[in-house]
Amino acid sequence: MFGLGIGELLVVLVIILVVFGAGRLPEVMGSMGKGVQAFKKGLREPPEIDVTPSDDAPDADTKSKPS
């Protein structure tokens, strides 16, 4: 995984444990998991298309009728 061995992963995990503390670590990992799930969900869903009318197009109400 990313060219890291067991020793490097242990060092990273110890640094994370020191930074966040043992009490807050489950909360941080839960938030990270929810973020990854939201990211994967965003990749699966088709992009939303914005269909708001532009300001350049005249409205049907303001068109003048020919006399």
Jmol script that loads the backbone (N, CA, C; Angstrom):
load data "model"
ATOM      1  N   MET A   1       0.846  -1.174   0.000  1.00  0.00           N
ATOM      2  CA  MET A   1       0.000   0.000   0.000  1.00  0.00           C
ATOM      3  C   MET A   1       0.891   1.237   0.000  1.00  0.00           C
ATOM      4  N   PHE A   2       0.954   1.945  -1.080  1.00  0.00           N
ATOM      5  CA  PHE A   2       1.725   3.173  -1.249  1.00  0.00           C
ATOM      6  C   PHE A   2       3.207   2.952  -0.969  1.00  0.00           C
ATOM      7  N   GLY A   3       3.695   1.724  -1.082  1.00  0.00           N
ATOM      8  CA  GLY A   3       5.100   1.439  -0.861  1.00  0.00           C
ATOM      9  C   GLY A   3       5.514   1.505   0.603  1.00  0.00           C
ATOM     10  N   LEU A   4       4.558   1.417   1.517  1.00  0.00           N
ATOM     11  CA  LEU A   4       4.868   1.455   2.938  1.00  0.00           C
ATOM     12  C   LEU A   4       4.917   0.038   3.491  1.00  0.00           C
ATOM     13  N   GLY A   5       5.906  -0.211   4.335  1.00  0.00           N
ATOM     14  CA  GLY A   5       6.004  -1.506   4.995  1.00  0.00           C
ATOM     15  C   GLY A   5       5.288  -1.474   6.332  1.00  0.00           C
ATOM     16  N   ILE A   6       5.384  -2.584   7.051  1.00  0.00           N
ATOM     17  CA  ILE A   6       4.728  -2.702   8.350  1.00  0.00           C
ATOM     18  C   ILE A   6       5.306  -1.686   9.334  1.00  0.00           C
ATOM     19  N   GLY A   7       6.597  -1.498   9.327  1.00  0.00           N
ATOM     20  CA  GLY A   7       7.238  -0.554  10.250  1.00  0.00           C
ATOM     21  C   GLY A   7       6.771   0.874  10.038  1.00  0.00           C
ATOM     22  N   GLU A   8       6.694   1.285   8.778  1.00  0.00           N
ATOM     23  CA  GLU A   8       6.244   2.639   8.469  1.00  0.00           C
ATOM     24  C   GLU A   8       4.790   2.846   8.859  1.00  0.00           C
ATOM     25  N   LEU A   9       3.948   1.839   8.622  1.00  0.00           N
ATOM     26  CA  LEU A   9       2.538   1.943   9.001  1.00  0.00           C
ATOM     27  C   LEU A   9       2.386   2.062  10.518  1.00  0.00           C
ATOM     28  N   LEU A  10       3.184   1.324  11.261  1.00  0.00           N
ATOM     29  CA  LEU A  10       3.129   1.412  12.719  1.00  0.00           C
ATOM     30  C   LEU A  10       3.533   2.804  13.204  1.00  0.00           C
ATOM     31  N   VAL A  11       4.557   3.378  12.586  1.00  0.00           N
ATOM     32  CA  VAL A  11       4.990   4.724  12.968  1.00  0.00           C
ATOM     33  C   VAL A  11       3.886   5.736  12.681  1.00  0.00           C
ATOM     34  N   VAL A  12       3.240   5.625  11.531  1.00  0.00           N
ATOM     35  CA  VAL A  12       2.150   6.536  11.181  1.00  0.00           C
ATOM     36  C   VAL A  12       1.001   6.386  12.160  1.00  0.00           C
ATOM     37  N   LEU A  13       0.646   5.160  12.507  1.00  0.00           N
ATOM     38  CA  LEU A  13      -0.447   4.929  13.447  1.00  0.00           C
ATOM     39  C   LEU A  13      -0.127   5.475  14.836  1.00  0.00           C
ATOM     40  N   VAL A  14       1.120   5.350  15.282  1.00  0.00           N
ATOM     41  CA  VAL A  14       1.518   5.895  16.587  1.00  0.00           C
ATOM     42  C   VAL A  14       1.442   7.412  16.563  1.00  0.00           C
ATOM     43  N   ILE A  15       1.868   8.039  15.471  1.00  0.00           N
ATOM     44  CA  ILE A  15       1.798   9.503  15.363  1.00  0.00           C
ATOM     45  C   ILE A  15       0.340   9.958  15.385  1.00  0.00           C
ATOM     46  N   ILE A  16      -0.537   9.262  14.681  1.00  0.00           N
ATOM     47  CA  ILE A  16      -1.961   9.609  14.691  1.00  0.00           C
ATOM     48  C   ILE A  16      -2.532   9.458  16.095  1.00  0.00           C
ATOM     49  N   LEU A  17      -2.136   8.393  16.784  1.00  0.00           N
ATOM     50  CA  LEU A  17      -2.615   8.172  18.147  1.00  0.00           C
ATOM     51  C   LEU A  17      -2.159   9.276  19.086  1.00  0.00           C
ATOM     52  N   VAL A  18      -0.936   9.746  18.915  1.00  0.00           N
ATOM     53  CA  VAL A  18      -0.415  10.820  19.767  1.00  0.00           C
ATOM     54  C   VAL A  18      -1.120  12.138  19.463  1.00  0.00           C
ATOM     55  N   VAL A  19      -1.361  12.416  18.194  1.00  0.00           N
ATOM     56  CA  VAL A  19      -1.973  13.685  17.804  1.00  0.00           C
ATOM     57  C   VAL A  19      -3.426  13.768  18.265  1.00  0.00           C
ATOM     58  N   PHE A  20      -4.207  12.716  18.012  1.00  0.00           N
ATOM     59  CA  PHE A  20      -5.631  12.772  18.304  1.00  0.00           C
ATOM     60  C   PHE A  20      -5.993  12.215  19.674  1.00  0.00           C
ATOM     61  N   GLY A  21      -5.169  11.373  20.237  1.00  0.00           N
ATOM     62  CA  GLY A  21      -5.474  10.782  21.532  1.00  0.00           C
ATOM     63  C   GLY A  21      -6.355   9.554  21.386  1.00  0.00           C
ATOM     64  N   ALA A  22      -6.284   8.685  22.378  1.00  0.00           N
ATOM     65  CA  ALA A  22      -7.009   7.414  22.308  1.00  0.00           C
ATOM     66  C   ALA A  22      -8.514   7.619  22.414  1.00  0.00           C
ATOM     67  N   GLY A  23      -8.972   8.610  23.155  1.00  0.00           N
ATOM     68  CA  GLY A  23     -10.403   8.828  23.331  1.00  0.00           C
ATOM     69  C   GLY A  23     -11.092   9.346  22.088  1.00  0.00           C
ATOM     70  N   ARG A  24     -10.392  10.149  21.326  1.00  0.00           N
ATOM     71  CA  ARG A  24     -11.012  10.787  20.157  1.00  0.00           C
ATOM     72  C   ARG A  24     -10.763  10.008  18.872  1.00  0.00           C
ATOM     73  N   LEU A  25      -9.894   9.027  18.903  1.00  0.00           N
ATOM     74  CA  LEU A  25      -9.522   8.284  17.699  1.00  0.00           C
ATOM     75  C   LEU A  25     -10.711   7.599  17.025  1.00  0.00           C
ATOM     76  N   PRO A  26     -11.626   6.922  17.746  1.00  0.00           N
ATOM     77  CA  PRO A  26     -12.787   6.314  17.066  1.00  0.00           C
ATOM     78  C   PRO A  26     -13.673   7.344  16.362  1.00  0.00           C
ATOM     79  N   GLU A  27     -13.820   8.512  16.976  1.00  0.00           N
ATOM     80  CA  GLU A  27     -14.624   9.569  16.359  1.00  0.00           C
ATOM     81  C   GLU A  27     -13.993  10.041  15.053  1.00  0.00           C
ATOM     82  N   VAL A  28     -12.676  10.211  15.065  1.00  0.00           N
ATOM     83  CA  VAL A  28     -11.964  10.669  13.873  1.00  0.00           C
ATOM     84  C   VAL A  28     -12.049   9.620  12.764  1.00  0.00           C
ATOM     85  N   MET A  29     -11.872   8.361  13.123  1.00  0.00           N
ATOM     86  CA  MET A  29     -11.933   7.302  12.116  1.00  0.00           C
ATOM     87  C   MET A  29     -13.355   7.153  11.564  1.00  0.00           C
ATOM     88  N   GLY A  30     -14.375   7.330  12.412  1.00  0.00           N
ATOM     89  CA  GLY A  30     -15.757   7.274  11.937  1.00  0.00           C
ATOM     90  C   GLY A  30     -16.057   8.390  10.952  1.00  0.00           C
ATOM     91  N   SER A  31     -15.572   9.584  11.250  1.00  0.00           N
ATOM     92  CA  SER A  31     -15.767  10.718  10.336  1.00  0.00           C
ATOM     93  C   SER A  31     -15.044  10.478   9.018  1.00  0.00           C
ATOM     94  N   MET A  32     -13.854   9.901   9.103  1.00  0.00           N
ATOM     95  CA  MET A  32     -13.094   9.614   7.883  1.00  0.00           C
ATOM     96  C   MET A  32     -13.823   8.571   7.040  1.00  0.00           C
ATOM     97  N   GLY A  33     -14.399   7.551   7.684  1.00  0.00           N
ATOM     98  CA  GLY A  33     -15.152   6.524   6.963  1.00  0.00           C
ATOM     99  C   GLY A  33     -16.379   7.091   6.281  1.00  0.00           C
ATOM    100  N   LYS A  34     -17.098   7.991   6.971  1.00  0.00           N
ATOM    101  CA  LYS A  34     -18.272   8.633   6.360  1.00  0.00           C
ATOM    102  C   LYS A  34     -17.858   9.496   5.170  1.00  0.00           C
ATOM    103  N   GLY A  35     -16.719  10.143   5.280  1.00  0.00           N
ATOM    104  CA  GLY A  35     -16.230  10.963   4.171  1.00  0.00           C
ATOM    105  C   GLY A  35     -15.879  10.123   2.959  1.00  0.00           C
ATOM    106  N   VAL A  36     -15.260   8.964   3.183  1.00  0.00           N
ATOM    107  CA  VAL A  36     -14.922   8.068   2.078  1.00  0.00           C
ATOM    108  C   VAL A  36     -16.189   7.525   1.433  1.00  0.00           C
ATOM    109  N   GLN A  37     -17.186   7.180   2.247  1.00  0.00           N
ATOM    110  CA  GLN A  37     -18.460   6.700   1.695  1.00  0.00           C
ATOM    111  C   GLN A  37     -19.139   7.773   0.855  1.00  0.00           C
ATOM    112  N   ALA A  38     -19.127   9.010   1.328  1.00  0.00           N
ATOM    113  CA  ALA A  38     -19.738  10.105   0.569  1.00  0.00           C
ATOM    114  C   ALA A  38     -18.990  10.337  -0.737  1.00  0.00           C
ATOM    115  N   PHE A  39     -17.672  10.209  -0.695  1.00  0.00           N
ATOM    116  CA  PHE A  39     -16.864  10.380  -1.903  1.00  0.00           C
ATOM    117  C   PHE A  39     -17.193   9.293  -2.927  1.00  0.00           C
ATOM    118  N   LYS A  40     -17.278   8.045  -2.478  1.00  0.00           N
ATOM    119  CA  LYS A  40     -17.612   6.955  -3.392  1.00  0.00           C
ATOM    120  C   LYS A  40     -19.015   7.118  -3.959  1.00  0.00           C
ATOM    121  N   LYS A  41     -19.954   7.577  -3.124  1.00  0.00           N
ATOM    122  CA  LYS A  41     -21.323   7.801  -3.586  1.00  0.00           C
ATOM    123  C   LYS A  41     -21.341   8.898  -4.654  1.00  0.00           C
ATOM    124  N   GLY A  42     -20.546   9.938  -4.455  1.00  0.00           N
ATOM    125  CA  GLY A  42     -20.459  11.021  -5.425  1.00  0.00           C
ATOM    126  C   GLY A  42     -19.879  10.567  -6.748  1.00  0.00           C
ATOM    127  N   LEU A  43     -18.977   9.589  -6.708  1.00  0.00           N
ATOM    128  CA  LEU A  43     -18.404   9.069  -7.947  1.00  0.00           C
ATOM    129  C   LEU A  43     -19.417   8.236  -8.722  1.00  0.00           C
ATOM    130  N   ARG A  44     -20.318   7.559  -8.018  1.00  0.00           N
ATOM    131  CA  ARG A  44     -21.301   6.698  -8.683  1.00  0.00           C
ATOM    132  C   ARG A  44     -22.460   7.486  -9.270  1.00  0.00           C
ATOM    133  N   GLU A  45     -22.845   8.592  -8.656  1.00  0.00           N
ATOM    134  CA  GLU A  45     -24.006   9.353  -9.112  1.00  0.00           C
ATOM    135  C   GLU A  45     -23.662  10.186 -10.336  1.00  0.00           C
ATOM    136  N   PRO A  46     -24.609  10.326 -11.260  1.00  0.00           N
ATOM    137  CA  PRO A  46     -24.348  11.185 -12.421  1.00  0.00           C
ATOM    138  C   PRO A  46     -24.293  12.648 -11.975  1.00  0.00           C
ATOM    139  N   PRO A  47     -23.555  13.453 -12.693  1.00  0.00           N
ATOM    140  CA  PRO A  47     -23.461  14.874 -12.301  1.00  0.00           C
ATOM    141  C   PRO A  47     -24.801  15.583 -12.468  1.00  0.00           C
ATOM    142  N   GLU A  48     -25.057  16.516 -11.568  1.00  0.00           N
ATOM    143  CA  GLU A  48     -26.298  17.289 -11.653  1.00  0.00           C
ATOM    144  C   GLU A  48     -26.144  18.349 -12.738  1.00  0.00           C
ATOM    145  N   ILE A  49     -27.226  18.574 -13.463  1.00  0.00           N
ATOM    146  CA  ILE A  49     -27.212  19.556 -14.552  1.00  0.00           C
ATOM    147  C   ILE A  49     -27.992  20.774 -14.091  1.00  0.00           C
ATOM    148  N   ASP A  50     -27.384  21.935 -14.194  1.00  0.00           N
ATOM    149  CA  ASP A  50     -28.026  23.178 -13.795  1.00  0.00           C
ATOM    150  C   ASP A  50     -28.870  23.671 -14.960  1.00  0.00           C
ATOM    151  N   VAL A  51     -30.182  23.784 -14.749  1.00  0.00           N
ATOM    152  CA  VAL A  51     -31.090  24.184 -15.820  1.00  0.00           C
ATOM    153  C   VAL A  51     -31.717  25.544 -15.551  1.00  0.00           C
ATOM    154  N   THR A  52     -31.041  26.366 -14.768  1.00  0.00           N
ATOM    155  CA  THR A  52     -31.573  27.700 -14.517  1.00  0.00           C
ATOM    156  C   THR A  52     -31.455  28.524 -15.790  1.00  0.00           C
ATOM    157  N   PRO A  53     -32.485  29.306 -16.135  1.00  0.00           N
ATOM    158  CA  PRO A  53     -32.425  30.106 -17.364  1.00  0.00           C
ATOM    159  C   PRO A  53     -31.398  31.225 -17.226  1.00  0.00           C
ATOM    160  N   SER A  54     -30.783  31.541 -18.325  1.00  0.00           N
ATOM    161  CA  SER A  54     -29.799  32.623 -18.302  1.00  0.00           C
ATOM    162  C   SER A  54     -30.508  33.973 -18.359  1.00  0.00           C
ATOM    163  N   ASP A  55     -29.818  35.016 -17.965  1.00  0.00           N
ATOM    164  CA  ASP A  55     -30.404  36.357 -17.950  1.00  0.00           C
ATOM    165  C   ASP A  55     -30.510  36.957 -19.358  1.00  0.00           C
ATOM    166  N   ASP A  56     -29.785  36.385 -20.314  1.00  0.00           N
ATOM    167  CA  ASP A  56     -29.781  36.933 -21.670  1.00  0.00           C
ATOM    168  C   ASP A  56     -31.060  36.581 -22.431  1.00  0.00           C
ATOM    169  N   ALA A  57     -31.693  35.469 -22.084  1.00  0.00           N
ATOM    170  CA  ALA A  57     -32.885  35.034 -22.809  1.00  0.00           C
ATOM    171  C   ALA A  57     -34.086  35.855 -22.356  1.00  0.00           C
ATOM    172  N   PRO A  58     -34.855  36.434 -23.288  1.00  0.00           N
ATOM    173  CA  PRO A  58     -36.041  37.199 -22.897  1.00  0.00           C
ATOM    174  C   PRO A  58     -37.139  36.258 -22.429  1.00  0.00           C
ATOM    175  N   ASP A  59     -37.923  36.709 -21.474  1.00  0.00           N
ATOM    176  CA  ASP A  59     -39.047  35.934 -20.965  1.00  0.00           C
ATOM    177  C   ASP A  59     -40.197  35.979 -21.970  1.00  0.00           C
ATOM    178  N   ALA A  60     -41.089  35.017 -21.867  1.00  0.00           N
ATOM    179  CA  ALA A  60     -42.241  34.973 -22.765  1.00  0.00           C
ATOM    180  C   ALA A  60     -43.199  36.126 -22.459  1.00  0.00           C
ATOM    181  N   ASP A  61     -43.228  36.592 -21.212  1.00  0.00           N
ATOM    182  CA  ASP A  61     -44.144  37.668 -20.831  1.00  0.00           C
ATOM    183  C   ASP A  61     -43.725  39.018 -21.400  1.00  0.00           C
ATOM    184  N   THR A  62     -42.463  39.227 -21.605  1.00  0.00           N
ATOM    185  CA  THR A  62     -41.977  40.544 -22.019  1.00  0.00           C
ATOM    186  C   THR A  62     -41.897  40.692 -23.532  1.00  0.00           C
ATOM    187  N   LYS A  63     -42.160  39.620 -24.279  1.00  0.00           N
ATOM    188  CA  LYS A  63     -42.116  39.726 -25.750  1.00  0.00           C
ATOM    189  C   LYS A  63     -43.287  40.572 -26.226  1.00  0.00           C
ATOM    190  N   SER A  64     -43.031  41.436 -27.161  1.00  0.00           N
ATOM    191  CA  SER A  64     -44.113  42.256 -27.707  1.00  0.00           C
ATOM    192  C   SER A  64     -44.746  41.503 -28.886  1.00  0.00           C
ATOM    193  N   LYS A  65     -46.057  41.579 -28.951  1.00  0.00           N
ATOM    194  CA  LYS A  65     -46.779  40.924 -30.027  1.00  0.00           C
ATOM    195  C   LYS A  65     -46.813  41.863 -31.227  1.00  0.00           C
ATOM    196  N   PRO A  66     -46.651  41.303 -32.404  1.00  0.00           N
ATOM    197  CA  PRO A  66     -46.727  42.159 -33.598  1.00  0.00           C
ATOM    198  C   PRO A  66     -48.149  42.654 -33.825  1.00  0.00           C
ATOM    199  N   SER A  67     -48.284  43.908 -34.229  1.00  0.00           N
ATOM    200  CA  SER A  67     -49.607  44.498 -34.431  1.00  0.00           C
ATOM    201  C   SER A  67     -50.055  44.366 -35.850  1.00  0.00           C
TER     202      SER A  67
END
end "model"
wireframe off; spacefill off
backbone 0.3
color backbone group
